[in-house]
Amino acid sequence: MNKFWVVLSQTYMTRFKSKSFIITTALFLVFILGLGNIDKIIDLFNSDEEVSEPIIAIIDETDVYGDYLENIESQSVQFNVATDSKEALNEAVLAGDIEGVLILTPDDLSPFNATLYLEDVLNNYIEYEVAEQL
């Protein structure tokens, strides 16, 4: 049994000192670190683009809350009270000039009823940010 440990340690040290083992281990560590930080690596390459906050046009039929929302200093969504018609604003959304239209209408059961129109229905981020500000 004494010779077993001697042979095992000799074999282990021979394999550990080989170039192929060291290179493979180093490449595997770099791969694991890269895979763990893939989101930061992607952000590094996408950081050249100037990211602007989405613009949401507000049609305030209550004449109460539009100015309040426009004065909120949100870091994620910019609200602008619009004077254009709903059709013109919907065309602006489809053209990509603005991200969405928020229509505030009076309601009997609550202070107002809010309807948000977006071009991208799956964009939950903007919907969440608007709901948070309301």
VENPEJO-V763538 format. One record per backbone hydrogen bond with DSSP energy under -0.5 kcal/mol. NH is the residue of the N-H (numbers start at 1). CO is the residue of the C=O. E is the energy in kcal/mol with one decimal. If there is no record, write none. Layout:
# VENPEJO-V763538
NH:CO:E
NH:CO:E
This chain:
# VENPEJO-V763538
5:1:-1.2
6:2:-1.2
7:3:-2.7
8:4:-2.7
9:5:-2.4
10:6:-2.1
11:7:-2.5
12:8:-2.5
13:9:-2.3
14:10:-1.9
15:11:-2.4
16:12:-2.7
17:13:-1.8
18:15:-0.8
22:18:-1.7
23:19:-2.7
24:20:-2.4
25:21:-2.3
26:22:-2.2
27:23:-2.6
28:24:-2.3
29:25:-2.1
30:26:-2.2
31:27:-2.4
32:28:-2.4
33:29:-2.5
34:30:-2.5
35:31:-2.5
36:32:-2.0
37:33:-1.2
38:35:-0.9
41:37:-1.9
42:38:-2.4
43:39:-2.1
44:40:-1.6
45:41:-1.4
46:42:-1.7
47:43:-0.7
49:46:-1.0
51:49:-0.7
52:50:-0.6
54:76:-0.8
56:54:-0.5
56:78:-3.1
57:55:-0.5
57:100:-2.5
58:80:-3.0
59:102:-2.8
60:58:-0.7
61:59:-0.9
61:104:-2.8
69:65:-2.4
70:66:-2.1
71:67:-1.5
72:68:-0.5
72:69:-0.8
74:72:-1.3
78:54:-3.0
79:77:-0.5
80:56:-2.3
82:58:-2.9
89:85:-2.1
90:86:-2.5
91:87:-2.0
92:88:-1.8
93:89:-2.0
94:90:-2.2
95:91:-2.0
96:92:-0.9
96:93:-0.7
97:92:-2.0
98:92:-1.0
99:55:-2.1
100:55:-1.3
101:117:-2.2
102:57:-3.5
103:101:-0.6
103:115:-3.1
104:59:-2.8
104:102:-0.6
105:103:-0.6
105:113:-2.8
107:110:-0.6
113:105:-3.4
115:103:-2.2
117:101:-3.1
117:115:-0.5
118:116:-0.5
119:99:-0.9
121:119:-0.9
123:120:-1.5
124:122:-1.9
127:123:-1.3
128:124:-2.6
129:125:-2.3
130:126:-2.6
131:127:-2.2
132:128:-2.1
133:129:-1.6
134:130:-1.6
